[in-house]
Amino acid sequence: MYLEAKETARLYTLLSDKLGNDTTEAIFKYIDNKTERSVEATIKTLATKDDILLIKEDLANVKYDLLQEVGNVRKEIGESKADNIKWMFLFWIGQVGATIAIIMLFLKK
């Protein structure tokens, strides 16, 4: 830190000898303002612990909702399987009945 202040003072002296005090002060003010704006912009883009906590909470909520939806889908798949099996048995019974009826017709002749 000491070296930076010493170097800054030396640079100020060198520039003020060449450019004058007003120009040198304007240059230093410009550099300070530019640096300050750059730091502020960087701080705005950084995430704080609170930001990360909010994101974690949002992800937990999304995960919970997703798990509920997966549970609902599994339930619907199970219900549709049971419904399909019921209709398959009805179809097989109809087919067996039709086959028996056809065989009985041939046996009577």
C-alpha positions as CSV (number, residue, x, y, z in Angstrom):
1,M,0.0,0.0,0.0
2,Y,2.9,2.4,0.9
3,L,4.5,1.7,-2.5
4,E,1.3,2.5,-4.4
5,A,0.9,5.9,-2.6
6,K,4.6,6.7,-3.2
7,E,4.4,5.7,-6.8
8,T,1.2,7.7,-7.3
9,A,2.8,10.8,-5.7
10,R,5.8,10.4,-8.0
11,L,3.6,10.0,-11.0
12,Y,1.6,13.1,-10.0
13,T,4.9,15.1,-9.6
14,L,6.2,14.0,-13.0
15,L,2.9,14.7,-14.8
16,S,2.4,18.1,-13.1
17,D,5.9,19.1,-14.2
18,K,5.1,18.2,-17.8
19,L,1.4,19.0,-18.1
20,G,0.6,21.4,-15.3
21,N,-1.3,21.0,-12.1
22,D,-4.8,21.5,-13.6
23,T,-4.3,18.9,-16.3
24,T,-2.7,16.4,-14.0
25,E,-5.6,16.8,-11.5
26,A,-8.1,16.3,-14.3
27,I,-6.3,13.1,-15.4
28,F,-6.3,11.7,-11.9
29,K,-9.9,12.6,-11.3
30,Y,-10.8,10.9,-14.6
31,I,-8.9,7.7,-13.6
32,D,-10.5,7.7,-10.1
33,N,-14.0,8.1,-11.6
34,K,-13.4,5.4,-14.2
35,T,-12.0,3.0,-11.6
36,E,-14.8,3.7,-9.2
37,R,-17.5,3.1,-11.9
38,S,-15.7,-0.1,-12.9
39,V,-15.7,-1.4,-9.4
40,E,-19.4,-0.5,-8.9
41,A,-20.3,-2.3,-12.1
42,T,-18.4,-5.4,-10.9
43,I,-20.0,-5.3,-7.5
44,K,-23.5,-5.2,-9.2
45,T,-22.7,-8.3,-11.1
46,L,-21.4,-10.3,-8.2
47,A,-23.8,-12.6,-6.3
48,T,-24.1,-12.2,-2.5
49,K,-24.8,-15.0,0.0
50,D,-28.4,-13.9,0.1
51,D,-28.7,-14.2,-3.7
52,I,-27.2,-17.7,-3.6
53,L,-29.6,-18.6,-0.8
54,L,-32.6,-17.4,-2.8
55,I,-31.5,-19.4,-5.8
56,K,-31.1,-22.5,-3.6
57,E,-34.6,-22.0,-2.2
58,D,-36.0,-21.6,-5.7
59,L,-34.2,-24.8,-6.9
60,A,-35.6,-26.7,-3.9
61,N,-39.1,-25.5,-4.7
62,V,-38.7,-26.5,-8.4
63,K,-37.3,-29.9,-7.4
64,Y,-40.3,-30.4,-5.0
65,D,-42.8,-29.5,-7.7
66,L,-41.0,-31.7,-10.2
67,L,-41.1,-34.7,-7.8
68,Q,-44.9,-34.1,-7.3
69,E,-45.4,-34.1,-11.1
70,V,-43.4,-37.3,-11.5
71,G,-45.6,-38.9,-8.8
72,N,-48.7,-37.8,-10.6
73,V,-47.5,-39.1,-13.9
74,R,-46.6,-42.5,-12.3
75,K,-50.1,-42.7,-10.8
76,E,-51.7,-42.0,-14.1
77,I,-49.5,-44.6,-15.9
78,G,-50.5,-47.1,-13.2
79,E,-54.2,-46.3,-13.7
80,S,-54.0,-46.6,-17.5
81,K,-52.2,-49.9,-17.2
82,A,-55.0,-51.3,-15.1
83,D,-57.6,-49.9,-17.5
84,N,-55.8,-51.5,-20.4
85,I,-55.6,-54.9,-18.7
86,K,-59.4,-54.7,-18.0
87,W,-60.2,-54.0,-21.7
88,M,-57.8,-56.8,-22.8
89,F,-59.7,-59.3,-20.7
90,L,-63.0,-58.2,-22.1
91,F,-61.6,-58.5,-25.6
92,W,-60.2,-62.0,-24.9
93,I,-63.5,-63.1,-23.5
94,G,-65.3,-61.8,-26.6
95,Q,-62.8,-63.6,-28.8
96,V,-63.2,-66.9,-26.9
97,G,-67.0,-66.5,-27.1
98,A,-66.9,-65.8,-30.9
99,T,-64.5,-68.7,-31.5
100,I,-66.6,-71.1,-29.5
101,A,-69.7,-69.9,-31.4
102,I,-68.0,-70.5,-34.7
103,I,-66.8,-74.0,-33.6
104,M,-70.4,-74.9,-32.4
105,L,-71.8,-73.8,-35.8
106,F,-69.4,-76.1,-37.7
107,L,-70.0,-79.0,-35.3
108,K,-73.8,-78.8,-35.8
109,K,-73.6,-79.1,-39.6
